[in-house]
Amino acid sequence: MLLAKGMINKRLLIKNLLAHNDENSFYDKKRKLNIGEKEGKAKLLKHICALANSNPKNNSYIVIGVEDEDNQIIGVDFFDDSKIQNLVNAYLSNPPIVSYENIPFPHLPSEKVVGLVTIRPQGGQLCSLRKNIWKYYGGSVFFRDGSISMPKVFDIEIKDVNSEIVESIESHAQNNIELTLDGVFDFMNSRKDYSPAYKVFKEYFVVCWAAKEKRQNGEVYYSRVDIELINEQVKLFYSELDEVTIELSEEHFKIVEYVQLGLQDTYNYYPLEEVVITFKDNVSYDIESKLLFDPPQFNRKTLHHLYNSNNAIVEKLRNKIPLSKNEEKDIINLPATYLICYFNDFSEAKEKLEEVKPYLKNYNDNVYSLYKESMRILRKVRYN
């Protein structure tokens, strides 16, 4: 991602979008997204396609984590982009440039944000569905008709009707010193529990972060990591569970994320992804991410045994049969075990992971949060 001068404060942008009547042909709002399933993916692609076609010369937006009726900001879980552009490129012809950002709001809990999808068309050509997905056919073209994404199957002239209004909304969301200082104080006050710090890059960019430090074998790792680019009110990284290393220079902020994986209480750290934010002299920055993950391989006989045990637990949950004491211990490792099985060529383990979601959600918050972490790793690895 490369940003030009005149930086937009994304929190203010979201407020301006929500204040602008209701959903219309340049923005949409959603309570939540679910791109882990075919239907959720298909609906997101439909909305991106429709917004790109209805706005050939300006940005359009999808705001996620907002109640439809009264615009109440309820937030969603932090979602790392996980190469959403790869999904768009795979399914759409003449795909727009799409970014997903996590925007914190002071009244939300630290793990909740508002998702902001920005859609920027390229070249003014009609965007269409490249292949079938869910109930939408390859070749379908979508447009915004008021707040509804409608399929169109005939030639149509693309009209630019929103550029002026979107330009006005964006210009009223420009960042300033007051917003930046407010953002720094907000962050430092809300994260007092984990030694908050800040650094100014290139005399302009302010990055705040907070984390719990842990030393192991001479290395410093951080957990409960929260990193924000204050100028734009964008949460760059958030993780309750994973451990990261952080490295700073005058121009770079580098994060290497590790995941803890293993079987039967024997775990190791594996590097998952490296993210480098490079700040430039022309008041812009790049974010580059590189997948480092090399899945650990385990004994297949052991995996078969654990896979079958997992399936037995899922069957009990489905039929509302109480778990034994041992199964209550095993369910904590169930999401990570399915994940490891998938990485060791148990192809059906992915479907099992998706299938178990409602049962773990009802079981307890701790197990469900471990499930979401496993799905996040899976999503990251698959889209790369």
Beta strands, then each sheet from edge to edge (+ up, - down):
strand 1: 27-30
strand 2: 60-64
strand 3: 76-77
strand 4: 92-93
strand 5: 97-103
strand 6: 112-120
strand 7: 128-129
strand 8: 141-145
strand 9: 148-152
strand 10: 197-201
strand 11: 205-216
strand 12: 219-229
strand 13: 234-239
strand 14: 243-248
strand 15: 252-263
strand 16: 266-279
strand 17: 285-291
sheet 1: 1+ 2+ 6- 3+
sheet 2: 1+ 2+ 6- 5+
sheet 3: 4+ 7-
sheet 4: 8+ 9-
sheet 5: 10+ 11- 12+ 13-
sheet 6: 14+ 15- 16+ 17-
end
